[in-house]
Amino acid sequence: MKKMFKQIALTSAMALAFGFSPVQAQTVLTMSSWVGPTHPLTRDVLGGWAAEVEKATNGRVKLQLLAKHPVSAPGTFDGVRDGVMDVSYVTASYTPARHPLPLLAELPGSGSTAEINSVAFSRIHWKHLQKAGEYKGVKLLGVFTHGPGQMFLVKKPVNSVADIAGMKIRSGGGISEASAKALGASPLVKPAPESYEILSSGVADGTFFPSESIKSFNLDKVVKYATIFPGGFYSSAFGFFMNEDKWNKLPKQDQDAIMSVSGEALARLAGKAWDAADKVGMDALKTAGVQIQPASPAFIAEVRSRTAPLANGWVQAANAKGLDGAKILAEFQEEIKRVAEGK
């Protein structure tokens, strides 16, 4: 009996030494990212949200970043759903057939910053799009977008739709791919981490990307020209989610705490992080001597005319899911204005 009490005392001492409380158990969830550890998605969005969760739960829930993303980037939704990892994110551009509704926030000429677009998108998603169940199978925690997607070229500048004809433009899929096609380019759908290789090898003539990606993927070493379109030629919409079984096993107290730093709070966190990273990318372009030019009024008109059917296509897709697509699109555009005004 004396020996048993000594063992209990030793076990308790070890638990206290390593930060575990016998009264307040700690939940450790795994999270993973398909871009590198210094990319803002990993460092600032996943990492920033994880810190907020730990704080909100008073340390009861912690997140552990896996050293390597265990599935392909497009397979992230299935990986979280099947419990390969507990928390991650994926852009709807990689899974447009499964997630057509988030493409609303990817349309050309949306919010002028990632924060504006993300917050507006978040409000519209939770009000209208969530009911369609496109994230069924996981616990959706938030949605957001990256900054305005611009066009970066290797061989020659782009000043008009005629300049784009026949060019091979790397795209992540979704509206990015559709926008490239509408402008007469031949899109190459490739995950973001492959961009340096296909640009430096001459496989692609250019790429659609937010400015952040210039620094994140070392593209300032290969890109020579940039065309900046107001609100972007496209954006990319992300879903951020948790394994549903792991979510259901959390105490209600911790679920509420996690949601208090998710939803719109997560959209704003992600948007601010991306805007900061976009500035770093633009600075890298200037330092590298990249020729940066704003789209001319004539080019802007051409792009809007050519890409107008993309919005109509989204409205039809939303209608097919029982939603009022035209009403939601108009409301999203108004919400962008409201957020831009600080509302």
C-alpha positions as CSV (number, residue, x, y, z in Angstrom):
1,M,0.0,0.0,0.0
2,K,2.9,2.4,0.9
3,K,4.5,1.6,-2.5
4,M,1.2,2.4,-4.3
5,F,0.9,5.8,-2.6
6,K,4.5,6.6,-3.6
7,Q,3.7,5.8,-7.2
8,I,0.6,8.0,-7.1
9,A,2.6,10.9,-5.7
10,L,5.3,10.4,-8.3
11,T,2.7,10.3,-11.2
12,S,1.1,13.5,-9.8
13,A,4.4,15.3,-9.6
14,M,5.3,14.4,-13.2
15,A,1.9,15.6,-14.4
16,L,2.3,18.9,-12.7
17,A,5.9,19.2,-14.0
18,F,4.7,18.8,-17.6
19,G,1.8,21.2,-17.2
20,F,-1.1,18.7,-16.9
21,S,-3.8,19.1,-14.3
22,P,-5.7,16.1,-13.0
23,V,-8.8,18.3,-12.7
24,Q,-8.5,20.1,-16.1
25,A,-7.6,17.7,-18.9
26,Q,-5.8,19.1,-22.0
27,T,-6.9,18.3,-25.5
28,V,-4.2,18.3,-28.2
29,L,-5.4,18.6,-31.8
30,T,-3.2,18.2,-34.8
31,M,-3.2,20.7,-37.6
32,S,-1.4,20.8,-40.9
33,S,-0.6,23.1,-43.8
34,W,0.2,22.3,-47.5
35,V,2.5,25.4,-47.8
36,G,5.7,26.0,-46.0
37,P,6.2,27.0,-42.3
38,T,6.9,30.7,-43.1
39,H,3.9,31.1,-45.5
40,P,1.3,33.4,-43.9
41,L,-1.3,30.6,-44.1
42,T,0.9,28.5,-41.8
43,R,2.6,31.0,-39.7
44,D,-0.1,33.7,-39.3
45,V,-3.5,32.0,-40.0
46,L,-3.0,28.5,-38.5
47,G,-0.5,29.7,-35.9
48,G,-2.4,32.9,-35.0
49,W,-5.7,31.0,-34.7
50,A,-4.1,28.3,-32.6
51,A,-2.7,30.9,-30.2
52,E,-6.2,32.4,-29.9
53,V,-7.8,29.0,-29.3
54,E,-5.3,28.2,-26.5
55,K,-6.0,31.6,-24.9
56,A,-9.8,31.4,-25.2
57,T,-9.8,27.9,-23.7
58,N,-7.4,28.8,-20.9
59,G,-5.0,26.2,-22.2
60,R,-7.4,23.4,-22.2
61,V,-7.1,23.0,-26.0
62,K,-3.8,23.2,-27.8
63,L,-2.8,22.7,-31.5
64,Q,0.2,20.8,-32.7
65,L,1.5,21.5,-36.2
66,L,2.4,18.4,-38.2
67,A,5.9,18.5,-39.7
68,K,4.5,17.5,-43.1
69,H,1.1,17.8,-44.7
70,P,0.0,14.1,-44.9
71,V,-2.2,14.4,-48.1
72,S,-2.2,16.3,-51.3
73,A,-3.4,19.9,-51.1
74,P,-6.7,19.1,-53.0
75,G,-7.2,16.1,-50.7
76,T,-7.2,18.2,-47.5
77,F,-10.9,18.2,-47.0
78,D,-11.0,14.4,-47.2
79,G,-8.0,14.2,-44.9
80,V,-9.6,16.2,-42.2
81,R,-13.0,14.5,-42.7
82,D,-11.3,11.0,-42.3
83,G,-9.2,12.0,-39.3
84,V,-5.8,12.0,-40.9
85,M,-5.3,15.4,-39.3
86,D,-7.7,17.3,-37.0
87,V,-7.5,20.9,-38.4
88,S,-6.6,22.4,-41.8
89,Y,-7.9,24.5,-44.7
90,V,-8.2,24.3,-48.4
91,T,-9.1,26.7,-51.2
92,A,-12.3,26.0,-53.1
93,S,-10.3,26.6,-56.3
94,Y,-8.8,23.1,-55.7
95,T,-12.2,21.5,-55.3
96,P,-14.6,23.6,-57.4
97,A,-17.0,20.7,-58.2
98,R,-17.4,20.0,-54.5
99,H,-17.4,23.6,-53.4
100,P,-18.9,25.9,-56.1
101,L,-20.6,28.4,-53.7
102,P,-17.4,29.8,-52.2
103,L,-16.4,30.8,-55.7
104,L,-18.6,33.9,-55.1
105,A,-15.7,35.5,-53.3
106,E,-13.3,34.6,-56.1
107,L,-15.0,36.7,-58.8
108,P,-12.9,39.4,-60.6
109,G,-13.0,42.8,-59.0
110,S,-14.1,41.8,-55.6
111,G,-12.8,43.4,-52.4
112,S,-9.7,45.7,-52.7
113,T,-8.0,44.0,-49.8
114,A,-8.0,40.5,-48.3
115,E,-9.5,41.8,-45.1
116,I,-12.4,43.5,-46.8
117,N,-13.1,40.5,-49.1
118,S,-12.7,38.0,-46.3
119,V,-15.0,39.7,-43.8
120,A,-17.7,40.4,-46.5
121,F,-17.5,36.8,-47.7
122,S,-17.7,35.4,-44.1
123,R,-20.9,37.4,-43.4
124,I,-22.5,36.2,-46.6
125,H,-21.4,32.6,-46.1
126,W,-22.9,32.2,-42.7
127,K,-26.0,34.1,-43.6
128,H,-26.8,32.3,-46.9
129,L,-24.3,29.7,-48.1
130,Q,-23.7,27.5,-45.0
131,K,-27.3,26.1,-45.3
132,A,-26.4,24.4,-48.6
133,G,-24.1,22.0,-46.8
134,E,-21.1,22.1,-49.0
135,Y,-18.8,21.5,-45.9
136,K,-20.9,18.6,-44.7
137,G,-18.6,16.0,-43.1
138,V,-16.3,18.5,-41.3
139,K,-16.9,21.2,-38.7
140,L,-16.5,24.4,-40.6
141,L,-14.8,27.1,-38.4
142,G,-14.4,29.9,-40.9
143,V,-14.0,31.1,-44.4
144,F,-11.7,33.8,-45.8
145,T,-9.9,34.8,-49.0
146,H,-6.4,35.8,-50.0
147,G,-5.7,39.3,-51.4
148,P,-6.5,40.4,-55.0
149,G,-5.1,38.0,-57.5
150,Q,-2.9,39.7,-60.0
151,M,-1.0,38.7,-63.2
152,F,2.7,38.2,-63.1
153,L,4.6,37.5,-66.3
154,V,8.1,36.2,-67.3
155,K,8.5,37.1,-70.9
156,K,6.5,40.2,-71.8
157,P,4.1,42.7,-70.2
158,V,0.3,42.5,-70.5
159,N,-1.6,45.7,-71.4
160,S,-4.7,44.3,-73.1
161,V,-6.7,41.2,-73.7
162,A,-4.8,40.8,-77.1
163,D,-1.5,40.5,-75.2
164,I,-2.8,37.5,-73.2
165,A,-4.0,35.5,-76.2
166,G,-2.4,32.0,-76.2
167,M,-0.2,32.7,-73.1
168,K,0.2,29.8,-70.6
169,I,-0.9,31.1,-67.3
170,R,-0.5,29.1,-64.1
171,S,-3.8,28.9,-62.1
172,G,-5.0,27.2,-59.0
173,G,-8.3,26.3,-60.6
174,G,-11.8,27.7,-59.9
175,I,-12.4,31.3,-60.9
176,S,-8.7,31.8,-61.5
177,E,-8.8,29.2,-64.3
178,A,-12.1,30.4,-65.7
179,S,-10.8,34.0,-65.7
180,A,-7.7,33.0,-67.6
181,K,-9.8,31.2,-70.2
182,A,-12.2,34.1,-70.6
183,L,-9.2,36.4,-71.3
184,G,-7.9,34.1,-74.0
185,A,-5.0,32.4,-72.1
186,S,-4.3,28.7,-71.8
187,P,-4.5,28.0,-68.0
188,L,-2.2,25.5,-66.4
189,V,-3.8,24.2,-63.2
190,K,-1.0,23.6,-60.7
191,P,-0.8,23.8,-56.9
192,A,0.9,27.0,-55.7
193,P,4.2,25.4,-54.5
194,E,5.0,24.2,-58.1
195,S,4.9,27.8,-59.4
196,Y,8.6,28.5,-59.3
197,E,9.5,25.4,-61.2
198,I,7.0,25.9,-64.1
199,L,7.9,29.6,-64.4
200,S,11.7,29.2,-64.3
201,S,11.6,26.3,-66.7
202,G,9.5,28.2,-69.2
203,V,6.6,25.8,-69.0
204,A,4.3,28.7,-68.1
205,D,4.5,32.3,-69.4
206,G,3.0,33.8,-66.2
207,T,0.9,33.1,-63.2
208,F,-2.2,34.4,-61.4
209,F,-1.3,35.1,-57.7
210,P,-1.8,37.5,-54.8
211,S,1.2,39.7,-54.4
212,E,2.1,37.8,-51.2
213,S,3.1,34.7,-53.3
214,I,6.0,36.6,-54.9
215,K,7.9,36.4,-51.7
216,S,6.5,33.2,-50.4
217,F,7.5,31.2,-53.5
218,N,10.6,33.2,-54.4
219,L,9.0,34.4,-57.7
220,D,10.8,37.7,-57.6
221,K,13.8,35.8,-59.0
222,V,11.9,34.9,-62.2
223,V,9.0,37.4,-62.7
224,K,9.8,40.4,-64.9
225,Y,6.3,42.1,-65.3
226,A,3.2,42.6,-63.2
227,T,-0.3,43.9,-64.2
228,I,-2.4,45.1,-61.3
229,F,-6.2,44.9,-61.7
230,P,-8.5,46.7,-59.2
231,G,-10.0,44.1,-56.8
232,G,-7.9,41.4,-58.6
233,F,-8.4,39.3,-61.7
234,Y,-9.7,36.7,-59.2
235,S,-9.3,35.7,-55.6
236,S,-9.2,32.4,-53.8
237,A,-11.8,31.4,-51.2
238,F,-10.7,29.2,-48.3
239,G,-12.6,26.9,-45.9
240,F,-11.0,26.3,-42.5
241,F,-12.3,23.3,-40.7
242,M,-12.0,20.6,-38.0
243,N,-12.6,16.9,-37.9
244,E,-16.2,16.5,-36.9
245,D,-15.7,13.6,-34.4
246,K,-13.0,15.6,-32.6
247,W,-15.3,18.6,-32.5
248,N,-18.1,16.6,-31.1
249,K,-15.9,15.2,-28.3
250,L,-15.0,18.7,-27.1
251,P,-16.9,20.0,-24.0
252,K,-19.5,22.6,-24.9
253,Q,-17.4,25.2,-23.0
254,D,-14.5,24.6,-25.3
255,Q,-16.6,24.5,-28.4
256,D,-18.0,27.9,-27.5
257,A,-14.6,29.3,-26.7
258,I,-13.2,28.1,-30.1
259,M,-16.1,29.6,-32.0
260,S,-15.5,32.9,-30.3
261,V,-12.2,33.2,-32.1
262,S,-13.5,31.6,-35.4
263,G,-16.1,32.8,-37.8
264,E,-15.7,36.5,-38.6
265,A,-12.9,36.8,-36.1
266,L,-10.9,34.2,-38.1
267,A,-11.8,35.9,-41.4
268,R,-10.5,39.2,-40.1
269,L,-7.3,37.6,-38.7
270,A,-6.6,35.8,-42.0
271,G,-7.4,38.9,-44.1
272,K,-5.1,41.2,-42.1
273,A,-2.3,38.6,-42.2
274,W,-2.6,38.4,-46.0
275,D,-2.7,42.1,-46.5
276,A,0.6,42.4,-44.6
277,A,2.1,39.7,-46.7
278,D,0.9,41.3,-49.9
279,K,2.8,44.4,-49.0
280,V,5.9,42.4,-48.4
281,G,5.4,40.8,-51.9
282,M,4.9,44.2,-53.6
283,D,8.1,45.5,-51.9
284,A,10.0,42.4,-53.2
285,L,8.7,43.1,-56.7
286,K,10.0,46.7,-56.5
287,T,13.3,45.7,-55.1
288,A,13.8,43.1,-57.9
289,G,13.1,45.8,-60.5
290,V,9.9,44.1,-61.8
291,Q,7.9,46.4,-64.2
292,I,4.7,47.0,-62.4
293,Q,1.8,48.7,-64.2
294,P,-1.9,49.3,-63.3
295,A,-4.5,48.0,-65.7
296,S,-5.6,50.8,-68.0
297,P,-9.2,51.9,-68.1
298,A,-9.6,50.2,-71.5
299,F,-8.1,47.0,-70.2
300,I,-10.3,47.1,-67.1
301,A,-13.4,47.4,-69.4
302,E,-12.2,44.5,-71.5
303,V,-11.7,42.3,-68.5
304,R,-15.0,43.1,-67.0
305,S,-16.8,42.4,-70.3
306,R,-15.0,39.1,-70.9
307,T,-15.5,37.8,-67.3
308,A,-19.1,38.9,-66.8
309,P,-20.4,35.4,-67.6
310,L,-18.5,34.1,-64.6
311,A,-20.8,35.9,-62.3
312,N,-23.8,34.7,-64.2
313,G,-22.5,31.1,-64.0
314,W,-22.2,31.5,-60.2
315,V,-25.7,32.7,-60.0
316,Q,-27.0,29.7,-61.9
317,A,-24.9,27.3,-59.6
318,A,-26.4,28.9,-56.5
319,N,-29.9,28.7,-58.0
320,A,-29.4,25.0,-58.6
321,K,-28.8,24.6,-54.9
322,G,-32.0,26.3,-54.0
323,L,-30.6,29.7,-53.3
324,D,-31.4,33.1,-54.8
325,G,-28.1,33.6,-56.6
326,A,-28.7,37.0,-58.0
327,K,-29.8,38.4,-54.6
328,I,-26.8,36.9,-52.8
329,L,-24.4,38.2,-55.4
330,A,-25.8,41.7,-55.0
331,E,-25.8,41.4,-51.3
332,F,-22.1,40.3,-51.3
333,Q,-21.2,43.3,-53.5
334,E,-23.0,45.7,-51.0
335,E,-21.3,44.0,-48.1
336,I,-17.9,44.6,-49.6
337,K,-18.8,48.3,-49.7
338,R,-20.0,48.2,-46.1
339,V,-16.8,46.5,-44.8
340,A,-14.7,49.0,-46.8
341,E,-16.5,51.8,-45.0
342,G,-15.6,50.2,-41.6
343,K,-19.1,48.8,-40.9
